[in-house]
Amino acid sequence: MSRYFILAMVTTLLLTQPVSAAVLTASNKTQLCTSTYQGKPAVDKDALANAIVTEAGAGQYLDGSNPFGLRDGAIQLRSMGGIQSEPVYAILNCGIIADPKENKPFGPNVDLKKDNRALQARNAIVKIIGKELIFLTTNCSIPAGSNLTYRIKRRENLVGAPTTENEWANPMLLFRDDPPLVIICEDNTSTSSLSVPVPGNSQPPSGGLSAVNFIRLRGTVDALTVKANNLKSAKPASVTYQRDGLANTEIFGINGVLGMHFGDSAGVFDAIPFISYENRSITGGKGNIEKFSPGLLFGYKIERPAFAIHTKLEASLIKDLLYDSSQVKLRVYADPAFALGKGRGVLFGSYILPIGPLQWRPDLTLIGDVSHVNDKGTNPALSEANNYFGLGGELSLLTRLNLGQPISDFDLQAGVRYLKLFGGISKQEARRWFCTLNYAPANFPYIGIALSFSKGNNDDTFQDEEIYSLNFTVRY
């Protein structure tokens, strides 16, 4: 951390004693004290960072507070797999350079030299850090009313821990991946402390392995690599029921992929065994689909200042239960992204420069696969097939209106998925158009509803589809 930033915050500290807290307060206890340390309630670093940037009025700038300026229409509030949450990133980068306007706390898309409001938000963050956190790290505690005290605990035996008092006074230690400083929430009304996080906060405590980032339920195999702190951008599993009184038909559908995630601490490599299942049963009509597919997905991310590419390798066995056929498939996905420069954001996989309240995000996935048919069954598309491969991809546009909840919780995605087929198969291509209107709350993206339309070929079974549906969606 820059010595200029510490000097600025120490100066602020000297001018503001005694401290009058705006973040470390009794009213914020439920929000902040959601972690534990040695059996005692402790302040969660992500919750603390979010409280600071919210108090500073920086919320509108947080989407894109990351090294690449990636925007996904939601603020990433959790640090996971070595990737900082966007509030933590903003705090750690608000004072690296001596000249305040040269810093990039809100990512490369926000220029503090051109946006005075963003500069004011950055300055407010620095003021809160100097007024409360430096006071806390140098005085060891802050009383928050008669019943609560926030007290600093040093993890002196931690590898890489500070060795001097000046180093221990650095409040940025609170936001490291494995922080040497922990804030304990002391209940002054009792000699004993709670041994579990304070209830009422839907965010999981930071650190450790939890079901949210270990077990994953998504709508497509490639969505399994989307991290839990970016859950809203993952395609969800869905359950559908429709009844057509005029045609006297009933349609029940279920589509989902359940995976178990393993990966490195830096979030670069993923290994995910999975089971995929899709069923569309039509009573009184045609177009039934039922397929089951176990497999293994590997992911690897390459990220540079000017570009990024996220690659995935899927190996799976596809069982078409309707036609009693099976095939082995090896499929490669590649999601590229390119920095546009001049504050315009990132092309593909990120919301780019908005048009008024309209935010829009183009997505591109390149796809290549190789298949071997084990059993043709009665599937007419596989009647002459043996070994074949496909090349193509999926191109879509995701849009939303940034007008606050609940309107901003809706998004509309439309696109096309296309594969050109080669080799031992009579079918020459598989093309499917799709459009979906999704609703899922940003603060609870696990469930939602969706109106969807798709027309074309299923690129696993090659059956023709034309589907209009209202779906209950789930992602985890």
C-alpha positions as CSV (number, residue, x, y, z in Angstrom):
1,M,0.0,0.0,0.0
2,S,1.3,3.5,-0.9
3,R,2.9,5.5,1.9
4,Y,1.1,8.6,0.5
5,F,-2.3,6.9,1.2
6,I,-1.3,6.0,4.8
7,L,-0.1,9.5,5.4
8,A,-3.3,11.0,4.0
9,M,-5.4,8.8,6.2
10,V,-3.3,9.4,9.3
11,T,-3.7,13.1,8.7
12,T,-7.4,12.7,8.5
13,L,-7.3,10.6,11.7
14,L,-5.5,13.4,13.6
15,L,-8.1,15.9,12.5
16,T,-11.1,13.8,13.5
17,Q,-10.5,12.4,16.9
18,P,-12.5,11.4,18.8
19,V,-14.1,9.1,16.2
20,S,-17.8,9.4,15.4
21,A,-18.5,6.2,13.5
22,A,-20.8,6.0,10.5
23,V,-20.1,2.4,9.6
24,L,-18.9,0.6,12.8
25,T,-22.1,1.3,14.6
26,A,-24.6,-0.7,16.8
27,S,-27.3,-0.4,14.0
28,N,-24.9,-2.1,11.5
29,K,-24.1,-5.0,13.8
30,T,-26.5,-7.4,12.1
31,Q,-25.1,-6.5,8.7
32,L,-21.4,-6.6,9.7
33,C,-21.0,-9.3,12.4
34,T,-21.8,-12.3,10.1
35,S,-18.4,-14.1,10.4
36,T,-16.7,-15.8,13.3
37,Y,-13.1,-16.0,14.7
38,Q,-12.1,-18.4,17.4
39,G,-15.8,-19.0,18.2
40,K,-16.6,-15.3,18.6
41,P,-18.8,-13.1,16.3
42,A,-16.5,-11.1,13.9
43,V,-16.9,-8.5,11.2
44,D,-17.1,-10.0,7.7
45,K,-14.6,-8.2,5.4
46,D,-17.0,-8.2,2.4
47,A,-19.8,-6.8,4.5
48,L,-17.5,-4.2,5.9
49,A,-16.3,-3.1,2.5
50,N,-19.9,-3.0,1.2
51,A,-21.0,-0.8,4.2
52,I,-18.1,1.6,3.6
53,V,-18.7,2.1,-0.1
54,T,-22.4,2.4,0.5
55,E,-21.9,5.1,3.1
56,A,-19.5,6.8,0.7
57,G,-22.2,6.9,-2.0
58,A,-20.1,4.8,-4.4
59,G,-22.7,2.2,-5.2
60,Q,-23.4,3.4,-8.7
61,Y,-19.8,2.9,-9.7
62,L,-19.2,-0.6,-8.3
63,D,-20.3,-2.7,-11.2
64,G,-17.0,-2.9,-13.1
65,S,-14.7,-2.5,-10.0
66,N,-12.3,-5.1,-11.1
67,P,-9.0,-5.1,-13.1
68,F,-10.7,-5.6,-16.5
69,G,-13.8,-3.4,-16.0
70,L,-16.1,-6.4,-16.5
71,R,-19.7,-5.4,-15.9
72,D,-22.5,-7.9,-15.4
73,G,-25.4,-5.8,-14.2
74,A,-24.9,-6.7,-10.6
75,I,-22.4,-5.8,-7.8
76,Q,-20.3,-8.8,-6.8
77,L,-20.5,-8.7,-3.0
78,R,-18.5,-11.8,-2.2
79,S,-14.8,-12.5,-2.5
80,M,-14.3,-16.0,-3.7
81,G,-11.5,-18.2,-5.0
82,G,-8.9,-15.4,-4.7
83,I,-11.1,-12.9,-6.6
84,Q,-11.9,-9.8,-4.6
85,S,-15.5,-8.6,-4.3
86,E,-16.1,-5.3,-6.1
87,P,-16.4,-3.2,-2.8
88,V,-13.1,-4.8,-1.6
89,Y,-11.5,-4.0,-4.9
90,A,-12.7,-0.4,-4.7
91,I,-11.3,0.1,-1.2
92,L,-7.9,-1.5,-2.0
93,N,-7.4,0.6,-5.1
94,C,-8.7,4.0,-4.0
95,G,-5.4,5.3,-2.8
96,I,-2.6,3.4,-4.5
97,I,-1.3,6.6,-6.3
98,A,-0.5,9.8,-4.5
99,D,-2.6,11.9,-6.9
100,P,-6.2,11.1,-6.0
101,K,-7.4,11.5,-9.6
102,E,-4.9,8.9,-11.0
103,N,-6.4,6.1,-9.0
104,K,-8.8,3.5,-10.5
105,P,-10.9,2.2,-7.6
106,F,-14.0,1.6,-9.8
107,G,-12.1,-0.2,-12.6
108,P,-10.7,1.1,-15.9
109,N,-14.1,2.3,-17.1
110,V,-14.4,5.2,-14.6
111,D,-11.9,8.1,-15.0
112,L,-11.7,10.2,-11.8
113,K,-10.2,13.0,-13.8
114,K,-13.4,13.3,-15.8
115,D,-16.1,12.2,-13.4
116,N,-16.1,14.5,-10.4
117,R,-18.9,12.6,-8.6
118,A,-16.8,9.4,-8.8
119,L,-13.9,11.4,-7.4
120,Q,-16.0,12.6,-4.5
121,A,-17.1,9.0,-3.8
122,R,-13.5,7.9,-3.8
123,N,-12.6,10.7,-1.4
124,A,-15.5,9.7,0.9
125,I,-14.2,6.2,1.0
126,V,-10.7,7.5,2.0
127,K,-12.3,9.7,4.7
128,I,-14.2,6.8,6.2
129,I,-11.2,4.6,6.3
130,G,-9.1,7.3,7.9
131,K,-11.8,8.3,10.4
132,E,-12.8,4.8,11.6
133,L,-10.5,2.0,10.5
134,I,-7.1,3.7,11.2
135,F,-8.6,4.9,14.5
136,L,-9.6,1.2,15.2
137,T,-6.2,-0.3,14.2
138,T,-4.2,2.2,16.3
139,N,-6.6,2.4,19.3
140,C,-7.6,-1.4,19.2
141,S,-11.3,-0.8,19.8
142,I,-14.3,1.4,19.0
143,P,-17.3,1.5,21.3
144,A,-20.6,1.3,19.5
145,G,-23.1,2.2,22.3
146,S,-23.3,0.7,25.7
147,N,-23.8,-2.9,24.5
148,L,-21.3,-3.4,21.7
149,T,-17.5,-2.8,21.1
150,Y,-15.6,-3.4,17.9
151,R,-12.2,-4.7,18.9
152,I,-9.1,-5.5,16.7
153,K,-7.6,-9.0,17.0
154,R,-4.1,-9.5,15.6
155,R,-3.2,-12.9,14.0
156,E,0.5,-12.6,14.8
157,N,1.3,-16.2,14.0
158,L,0.0,-15.9,10.4
159,V,2.6,-16.3,7.7
160,G,3.3,-12.8,6.2
161,A,1.9,-11.0,9.2
162,P,3.3,-7.5,10.0
163,T,6.3,-7.2,12.3
164,T,6.1,-3.5,13.3
165,E,3.5,-1.3,14.9
166,N,3.4,1.0,11.8
167,E,2.6,-2.0,9.6
168,W,-0.1,-3.2,12.0
169,A,-1.8,0.2,11.7
170,N,-2.5,-0.4,8.0
171,P,-6.3,-0.8,7.7
172,M,-5.9,-2.5,4.4
173,L,-4.8,-5.7,6.3
174,L,-8.5,-6.1,7.1
175,F,-9.3,-6.8,3.4
176,R,-6.6,-9.4,2.5
177,D,-7.6,-12.9,1.3
178,D,-6.4,-14.2,4.6
179,P,-6.5,-11.1,6.8
180,P,-3.9,-10.6,9.6
181,L,-6.4,-8.3,11.3
182,V,-9.9,-9.4,12.4
183,I,-12.6,-7.2,14.0
184,I,-14.3,-8.9,16.9
185,C,-17.9,-7.9,17.8
186,E,-17.9,-7.9,21.6
187,D,-21.3,-8.0,23.4
188,N,-20.9,-5.9,26.5
189,T,-24.0,-7.3,28.1
190,S,-22.7,-10.8,28.4
191,T,-19.4,-12.4,29.4
192,S,-19.9,-15.0,26.7
193,S,-20.1,-14.5,23.0
194,L,-22.2,-16.2,20.4
195,S,-20.4,-19.0,18.6
196,V,-22.3,-18.7,15.4
197,P,-22.8,-15.8,12.9
198,V,-25.6,-13.4,13.7
199,P,-28.8,-14.5,12.0
200,G,-30.7,-12.5,9.6
201,N,-28.1,-12.0,6.9
202,S,-28.5,-14.0,3.7
203,Q,-24.9,-13.7,2.7
204,P,-22.6,-16.7,3.6
205,P,-19.6,-15.9,5.8
206,S,-16.4,-15.5,3.9
207,G,-13.7,-18.2,3.8
208,G,-14.0,-22.0,3.9
209,L,-16.0,-24.3,1.7
210,S,-19.8,-23.8,1.5
211,A,-22.5,-25.5,-0.5
212,V,-23.0,-22.2,-2.5
213,N,-19.6,-22.5,-4.2
214,F,-19.2,-26.3,-4.0
215,I,-22.6,-27.7,-5.3
216,R,-23.9,-26.0,-8.4
217,L,-27.2,-26.2,-10.1
218,R,-27.5,-24.6,-13.5
219,G,-29.3,-24.8,-16.8
220,T,-26.4,-25.6,-19.1
221,V,-23.1,-27.5,-18.7
222,D,-21.0,-24.5,-19.6
223,A,-22.7,-22.3,-17.0
224,L,-21.2,-24.5,-14.2
225,T,-18.0,-22.5,-14.2
226,V,-19.8,-19.3,-13.4
227,K,-18.9,-18.4,-9.8
228,A,-21.4,-18.1,-7.0
229,N,-20.6,-14.4,-6.6
230,N,-21.8,-13.9,-10.2
231,L,-24.8,-16.2,-9.9
232,K,-27.3,-14.0,-11.7
233,S,-25.4,-14.3,-15.0
234,A,-25.5,-18.1,-15.0
235,K,-28.2,-19.8,-17.1
236,P,-30.7,-21.4,-14.6
237,A,-32.3,-24.8,-14.3
238,S,-36.0,-24.6,-15.1
239,V,-39.3,-26.4,-14.5
240,T,-42.2,-25.8,-16.9
241,Y,-45.9,-26.7,-17.0
242,Q,-48.3,-25.7,-19.7
243,R,-51.8,-26.7,-20.6
244,D,-53.5,-25.9,-24.0
245,G,-57.2,-26.3,-23.6
246,L,-58.0,-25.8,-27.3
247,A,-55.5,-28.4,-28.4
248,N,-56.1,-30.6,-25.4
249,T,-52.4,-31.0,-24.6
250,E,-50.3,-30.7,-21.5
251,I,-46.6,-30.0,-21.4
252,F,-44.3,-30.7,-18.5
253,G,-40.6,-29.9,-18.8
254,I,-37.6,-30.0,-16.6
255,N,-34.0,-29.0,-17.5
256,G,-31.0,-28.9,-15.3
257,V,-27.3,-29.6,-14.7
258,L,-26.1,-30.6,-11.2
259,G,-22.3,-30.3,-10.7
260,M,-19.8,-30.6,-7.9
261,H,-17.1,-27.9,-8.2
262,F,-13.4,-28.3,-7.5
263,G,-10.9,-25.5,-8.3
264,D,-7.7,-23.7,-7.3
265,S,-7.7,-20.8,-4.9
266,A,-6.9,-18.3,-7.6
267,G,-10.1,-19.2,-9.5
268,V,-8.2,-20.0,-12.7
269,F,-8.8,-23.8,-13.0
270,D,-12.1,-25.7,-12.6
271,A,-12.9,-29.4,-12.5
272,I,-16.6,-30.2,-12.3
273,P,-18.2,-33.7,-12.5
274,F,-21.8,-33.3,-13.5
275,I,-25.1,-34.9,-14.3
276,S,-27.4,-33.3,-16.9
277,Y,-31.1,-34.1,-17.4
278,E,-33.7,-32.7,-19.9
279,N,-37.3,-33.9,-20.2
280,R,-40.2,-32.4,-22.2
281,S,-43.3,-34.6,-22.0
282,I,-46.3,-33.7,-24.1
283,T,-49.6,-35.4,-23.4
284,G,-51.8,-35.4,-26.5
285,G,-49.1,-34.1,-28.9
286,K,-45.7,-34.7,-30.4
287,G,-42.2,-33.4,-29.6
288,N,-41.2,-35.4,-26.5
289,I,-37.6,-35.2,-25.4
290,E,-35.8,-37.0,-22.7
291,K,-32.0,-37.2,-22.4
292,F,-29.6,-38.0,-19.6
293,S,-25.9,-37.1,-19.6
294,P,-23.1,-37.7,-17.0
295,G,-19.8,-36.1,-17.7
296,L,-16.8,-34.0,-16.6
297,L,-16.2,-30.3,-17.3
298,F,-12.7,-28.6,-17.1
299,G,-12.3,-24.9,-17.1
300,Y,-9.2,-22.7,-17.5
301,K,-9.1,-18.9,-17.6
302,I,-6.6,-16.6,-19.3
303,E,-6.9,-13.0,-18.4
304,R,-4.7,-10.1,-19.6
305,P,-5.2,-6.3,-19.5
306,A,-6.3,-6.2,-23.1
307,F,-8.2,-9.4,-23.5
308,A,-9.4,-12.5,-21.7
309,I,-10.5,-16.0,-22.8
310,H,-12.3,-18.5,-20.6
311,T,-12.0,-22.0,-22.0
312,K,-14.0,-25.2,-21.1
313,L,-13.6,-28.8,-22.1
314,E,-16.7,-31.1,-21.7
315,A,-16.5,-34.9,-21.9
316,S,-19.9,-36.6,-21.6
317,L,-22.0,-39.6,-22.4
318,I,-25.4,-38.6,-23.9
319,K,-28.2,-41.0,-23.5
320,D,-31.3,-40.3,-25.5
321,L,-33.9,-42.1,-23.5
322,L,-36.7,-41.4,-26.0
323,Y,-34.9,-42.9,-29.1
324,D,-32.8,-45.4,-27.0
325,S,-29.6,-44.0,-28.6
326,S,-26.2,-43.0,-27.0
327,Q,-23.1,-41.2,-28.0
328,V,-19.9,-40.0,-26.5
329,K,-19.1,-36.3,-26.9
330,L,-16.0,-34.2,-26.4
331,R,-16.9,-30.5,-26.6
332,V,-14.7,-27.3,-26.3
333,Y,-16.1,-23.9,-25.4
334,A,-14.2,-20.6,-25.7
335,D,-15.6,-17.3,-24.3
336,P,-13.4,-14.4,-25.6
337,A,-13.5,-10.8,-24.2
338,F,-11.7,-7.7,-25.5
339,A,-11.0,-4.4,-23.8
340,L,-12.4,-1.6,-25.9
341,G,-10.4,1.2,-24.2
342,K,-11.3,4.9,-23.6
343,G,-13.7,3.9,-20.9
344,R,-16.0,2.0,-23.2
345,G,-15.8,-1.2,-21.3
346,V,-15.2,-4.8,-22.4
347,L,-16.7,-6.5,-25.5
348,F,-18.4,-9.8,-24.8
349,G,-19.2,-11.1,-21.3
350,S,-19.6,-7.6,-19.8
351,Y,-22.1,-4.7,-20.0
352,I,-20.5,-2.1,-22.1
353,L,-21.0,1.7,-22.4
354,P,-24.7,2.2,-21.5
355,I,-27.2,4.2,-23.5
356,G,-29.1,6.2,-20.9
357,P,-30.6,3.6,-18.5
358,L,-30.2,0.9,-21.1
359,Q,-27.4,-1.5,-20.4
360,W,-26.4,-4.1,-23.0
361,R,-24.1,-7.0,-23.1
362,P,-23.1,-9.0,-26.1
363,D,-22.0,-12.6,-25.4
364,L,-20.0,-14.9,-27.7
365,T,-19.1,-18.5,-27.1
366,L,-17.2,-20.5,-29.8
367,I,-18.0,-24.2,-29.8
368,G,-16.3,-27.2,-31.3
369,D,-17.2,-30.9,-30.7
370,V,-16.3,-34.4,-31.7
371,S,-18.9,-37.2,-31.2
372,H,-18.9,-41.0,-31.5
373,V,-22.2,-42.8,-31.8
374,N,-22.3,-45.9,-29.6
375,D,-25.9,-46.9,-30.4
376,K,-28.1,-45.3,-33.1
377,G,-31.3,-46.5,-31.5
378,T,-34.3,-45.3,-33.5
379,N,-33.1,-41.7,-33.9
380,P,-33.5,-40.8,-37.6
381,A,-30.8,-38.2,-37.4
382,L,-28.3,-40.8,-36.3
383,S,-29.4,-43.5,-38.8
384,E,-26.3,-43.1,-40.9
385,A,-24.1,-41.6,-38.3
386,N,-20.8,-42.9,-36.9
387,N,-18.2,-40.4,-36.0
388,Y,-18.9,-36.7,-36.7
389,F,-17.9,-33.3,-35.5
390,G,-19.3,-29.8,-35.3
391,L,-18.0,-26.2,-35.4
392,G,-19.9,-23.1,-34.5
393,G,-21.0,-21.1,-31.6
394,E,-23.6,-19.1,-29.7
395,L,-24.1,-15.3,-30.1
396,S,-26.5,-13.4,-28.0
397,L,-27.4,-9.9,-26.6
398,L,-28.4,-9.4,-23.0
399,T,-30.2,-6.1,-22.1
400,R,-31.6,-4.5,-18.9
401,L,-32.8,-1.2,-17.7
402,N,-30.9,0.3,-14.8
403,L,-33.8,2.0,-13.1
404,G,-33.6,0.4,-9.7
405,Q,-35.4,-2.6,-8.3
406,P,-37.6,-4.3,-9.4
407,I,-37.2,-3.1,-13.0
408,S,-33.4,-3.7,-13.0
409,D,-34.0,-7.3,-11.9
410,F,-35.5,-8.1,-15.3
411,D,-33.2,-8.9,-18.3
412,L,-34.0,-9.8,-21.9
413,Q,-31.7,-12.2,-23.8
414,A,-32.0,-13.1,-27.5
415,G,-29.6,-15.0,-29.7
416,V,-28.8,-17.9,-31.9
417,R,-26.8,-21.1,-31.5
418,Y,-25.3,-22.7,-34.6
419,L,-23.2,-25.8,-35.4
420,K,-22.0,-26.8,-38.8
421,L,-21.8,-30.6,-38.9
422,F,-19.1,-32.7,-40.7
423,G,-18.2,-36.3,-41.0
424,G,-20.4,-39.4,-40.8
425,I,-23.8,-37.8,-40.3
426,S,-26.5,-37.0,-42.8
427,K,-27.6,-33.8,-41.0
428,Q,-25.6,-30.8,-42.1
429,E,-26.3,-28.3,-39.4
430,A,-28.0,-27.6,-36.1
431,R,-29.4,-24.1,-35.6
432,R,-31.6,-22.8,-32.7
433,W,-33.0,-19.3,-32.1
434,F,-33.9,-18.3,-28.6
435,C,-35.3,-15.4,-26.6
436,T,-35.9,-15.2,-22.9
437,L,-37.2,-12.6,-20.5
438,N,-35.9,-13.4,-17.0
439,Y,-36.7,-12.1,-13.6
440,A,-34.5,-12.9,-10.5
441,P,-33.8,-10.5,-7.7
442,A,-30.2,-9.3,-7.6
443,N,-30.0,-9.8,-3.8
444,F,-31.5,-13.3,-4.0
445,P,-30.8,-14.7,-7.5
446,Y,-31.4,-18.4,-6.6
447,I,-35.0,-18.5,-7.8
448,G,-36.9,-16.6,-10.5
449,I,-39.4,-16.8,-13.4
450,A,-38.8,-16.6,-17.1
451,L,-40.8,-16.4,-20.4
452,S,-38.9,-18.1,-23.1
453,F,-39.1,-19.0,-26.8
454,S,-36.8,-21.3,-28.8
455,K,-37.1,-22.7,-32.3
456,G,-34.7,-25.0,-34.1
457,N,-32.6,-28.1,-33.4
458,N,-31.5,-29.6,-30.2
459,D,-27.8,-29.9,-30.8
460,D,-27.5,-33.1,-28.8
461,T,-30.4,-35.1,-30.1
462,F,-31.1,-33.0,-33.3
463,Q,-34.8,-33.0,-32.7
464,D,-36.8,-30.1,-34.0
465,E,-38.2,-27.8,-31.3
466,E,-40.6,-24.9,-31.2
467,I,-41.2,-24.0,-27.6
468,Y,-43.1,-21.2,-25.9
469,S,-43.0,-21.6,-22.1
470,L,-43.3,-20.0,-18.7
471,N,-40.6,-21.3,-16.4
472,F,-39.8,-21.5,-12.8
473,T,-36.0,-21.1,-12.6
474,V,-33.5,-22.2,-10.0
475,R,-29.7,-21.7,-9.8
476,Y,-27.3,-22.4,-7.1
